[in-house]
Amino acid sequence: MANATSNPPTYNLITIGNALIDLLAHTNEAYLAAQKEAFGMEKGSMNLVDEQRALALYDDMDKPIKMSGGSAGNTMACFASLGGKGAYIGKVANDSLGQTFAESLQMIGVHYDTKPLENAAPTGRCMILVTPDGERTMNTFLGAAVELTPDDIPEELISDAKVTYLEGYLYDPPQAMEAFIKAARIAHKAGRMVSLTLSDAFCVGRHREAFKDLVLHHVDILFANEDEIISLYEADTLDEALDSVEKECAIAAITRSEKGSIIINSGKRTHIAAEPVAAVVDTTGAGDAYAAGFLYGFTQNMSMAECGRIASIAAAEVISHMGPRPETALATLLDKKAA
């Protein structure tokens, strides 16, 4: 979709998403079962909650860990850890959590200057419950994140990035679709590329037709897991879904947990093995890290196989500990694997 441009971009990647603070804690299956019966909480999904419900869940959490999160924010943090130069767009409030979020990106060299929301909703936060099997169940109060509008999408910044990456979760706020379309049009006008992550099968269910239109007309690189891509095309099998996306998107990377991933490009399917991990502690951010690794390789003009290998290494690091952002510099892991 993108036309060639002679102007080298300042940034390899810009990500756009819900700017959130994550609150993570261990829980058990019995608690999730009780929450499902009372509130419809689905294990492994992202559930949108209001501020009152968020506070109630927080009160239930056992010694929660606080850290900056949000899917696209996590992707950018991993991308920076690999050595990529990037920028982030997402809305926080002018409060202490918003300041924490901004500083967490700026400290790792990510450009972030989205104007904070004044005298309105607080910075969004996500209560993440992690069961003994490492599965994460997210309960998100979007707060200020819903106030991201097309006015927050700067043309000069988008035009100056090799790839603009859109977070599917951001489709839940009402003005996000307009912001996404604006960003995609700016990027393609400048000869750049656009990427989208579907984020969550329930999110796909809420916005299926809008996502399909976005993929067909505005997206060059699509990220999804097996459940999400099957849901998008309402397919009966993964192969059927892959056949559909192959016709509509230049590149698609489909993750399959321990089965690795499949990358589709120009009619060719490349199968990538999952990177071994001693123990799965917390799957929060696995897809975010995978996208970061793939896009790092892609923006460095690597092969699809090498992009997938880096993606798998990044995802394996993130699921080996609590939290969605790397604890070990991902660039050093690549050096060790290459040695």
N, C-alpha and C positions, 0 to 999 in steps of 0.2 A: 504493500500500500504506500509505503514511503518512497519518495523520489530521492535520488542521489543529491547530496549537497556538498559543496566544496568547502564549507565552513566547519572546521573541527570543533566539536562541542566542548564546553568547559567541564560539563558533568557527564559521567558515564551513565548515571541513572538518577531519575527523580521518582520517588514513590509518593502516592497520594492515598490517605486513609484516615480512619478514625484514630485520633490521638487519645490514648487511654493510659491510665496507670493500672497495672495489674496487681492484684492481691491474690497470692497463691497459698493454698493450704491442703494438706492431706485430709482425706475423708474415707468413709467405708461404703460398701455397696448398700447396706441397710439404710443409711442416711439418704442416698440418692433415690432408693426405692420409695421412701417416705415422701421425698420432695416431688417425685413424679406423680404419686397418687394425689398429693395435695395441690400441686401447682403445675403439673404437666411438664416438669423438667426432664428432658431427654438426655440420657447419658451420652457423652461424646459430641453433643451439639452446642451451639451458641444460642442462648436464650436471652431475649431482650427483657429487661426489667425496669421498673420505675425507681425513683430515688428511695422511696420507703422500703420497697422490697430489697433493694441493694443494701440498705442499712441493716435490715433483719438478717440477711445472709452473712454480712460481715460479722455480726454479733455471734453467729453460730461457728465461725471459723476458728480453728485451733492454731494459734500462733502464726498468723498469715505473714508471708514474705511480701514486701512491697517493692516493686520495680517498674520502670517504664515499659510499656508494652504497646498494644495495638498491632495488628497484623503487618501493615505496611511499614510501621516504625521498626518492628523486629527485622523485617527484610532489609531495611536500610542499615540497621546496626550490624547485621551479619555481612552485608556487602562491604561496609567500611572495614570490618575485621579482616576481610580478605585482601584489603588494600585498594578497594575501589573508591572513586571520588563521587560523592552523591549529595543530593538535596532531598528535603522532605517537606510536604505540604499537609497540614492537618490542624484542626482548631482545638485550642485549649482555652480555659478561662484565665483571667488575670488573678490567679490565686496560687497558693503554695504548691499544689500538685501540678498546676500548669507550669510553674517555674522549674519544678523538678524534671518534668518531661522535656522541656526545652534544653535544660542544661545537660541532660543525659545524651542528647544528640550532638550538641555543640562540643562537648568534651571529647567526642570521638571523631571530630573533624567534619561532621555533616552540616551542611548549610540549612538553617531553619529560621525563617523569619515571618511565618504566618502571623498576622495581627491577632492578638488574643481578644477574647470576648470580654466585654466590660459590663459589670453590674447585671448579670443575668445568670444562666445556669452554670453550675460549677464544672470543673474539669471532669470528664468522664472517667469511669473506672470499671474494671472487669474482675468479678469474683470468680476465681478459677479453682475448682474442686478436683483434686487428683486422687484417683483410686489406686489400690495396690498394684493393679496391672499397668499403671502408667497412663491410663486414659484420662484426658482432661475434659471436664464439663464446665462450660463458661456461662456466666450470667452477667450480662453487660448493661450498665446504665450509661447511655451515650453522653448525657450531659451536654457540654459545650460542643462536642463533636458534631452534633446535628446541625449546628449553625454554619458549617462550611458551605459557602455559596460560590457561584461562578466568579464573583468579584474577588475571591481568594486565589484564583488561578491566574498567575502573572504570565502574560504572553512571552516576555523576554526570557524568563526562567525556563519555561517549557521548551522554547525554541533552542535553548542552549544545552539540552540533554540528549544523549544518544538514544536512550529509551525512557519513556514515561510509563510507570507501572501503577495500575489502578487496583485498589483493594475492593473485592466484591462485597464485603461487609458494609462498606460505605453506602451501598445502594439503599439501605434502610432509611436514612434520613431523606426528607422530601426533595431537597434541592440538589442531591448528589448526582442524579442522572444528568442534569444540565451541566454541572461542573465537569463530569466525566467527558461528555460530548465536546465541551469547549476545549478541554485539555487535548483530546484526541485530534481534533481538527487543527489546533495550533501545531501539535507535533508533526502531523503529516504535511501541513503546509510548509513547515521548515525542513522537510525531508528526513524527519526522524521516525522512530518506531514506537508502537504502543503495545503494552502488555497488560493482561488482566489475569487476576486470580479469582476463581469462583468462590473461594473461601469456605463454603459450608453447604451441604446438600439441602438443608432447610432454607438457607438463604436463596439457593437456586429455585426452590419450590415457590418462594414468595415472589420472585422476579423473573420467572423463566423466559417469558416472551421478550422482555426488555433485554435480558442477557443475550439471548439468541440474536437479536437485532444488533446489539453492540458487537458481538463476536464477528458476525457476518460483514458488517460495514466499517468497523473502526479498530479492530484488534489484529495485530500481527503475530503475537506470541501469547498463547493461552496456557495457564497453569490450572490443573484440577486434580483431585484424587478420583479413584475409580467410581465411588458413589456419586460424586458431583457430576462427572461427565455423563454417566448413565441417566441421572436425573434431568440434566439439561436437554438431552435429546429424547427423553422418555423411551429409552431403548430397553430391550429385553436382556441384552448381553453387552459385555465390554467391547467385543469386536464390532458389534453393530454401532455402538457409540463412536468408536474410533473411525469407522468408515464415514460417519456423518461429519465429524470435526475435520477430517482430512480434506473434505470438499470445501470447507468454509474458512479455514485459518491456515496461514503459512506455516506456522510452527505450533505444535501442542506438546506439552510435557505432562504426562499423566502418572501420578505417583500411586504405588500399590503397597505401602507399608513394607513389611519384610520381604515382599516379592519384588522389590525394586521399583523401577519405573520404565515407561515407554515414551520415547521421543519420536514424534512424527514430523518429518520435514521433506518436502518435495517428493512425496510418495514413498519415502523410505522410512521404515520403522526401526529404531535403534533401541535394543533392550539393555537397560542398565541394572546391574546387580546392586542390592542394598549393601551399604557399608556395614561390616560387622560391628556390633556394640556389645560390651560385656553385660550390661543390664539396662533395660528400658525403665528409666526413672519417671519421666514426665514427657508426654508427647506434645505439650504446648509449644507451638512455634515450629514444629517439624516442617510443615509445608512452607512456612515463611523462609526458613533457612535454605530449604531446597531451591526455592525461587531465587534467593540471593546468590547461591552458588552457581546456578545455571546462568543467570544474567551476568555474573562476573566473567565467566568463561566466554559468554557470547560477546560481551563488550570488548573482550581481549582477542576477538576473532578466532576463537578455538573451535575445534570440531564439535559436532553434536555429542559424540561419545565422551569427549573430554569435559564438555559442559555438564553432562550428566554425572560424570565421576566426581567433579568438584561439588555438585549439588548434593550428592549422597554423603560425601564427607562432612559437609556442613550440617546436614540434617542429623547425622549420627552423633555429632558433638552435642547438639542442642538437646536431644532426647536422653542423654546420659546423665543429666542433672536437673534439678528443679529450676524452672524459669525458661523463658523463650529466647534469651540472648546468650551468645557464647561466653563461656568462662575462660576458654583458651583462645588465644589469637588464631583465627582460622588460617591465616597466611602461613603460620608456622606448621600447622598440620599438613598443608599442601606440600611444604618443603620436605617434611619427614616422609610423606608418602612417595615423593618423587625420588628420594635418596635410595 
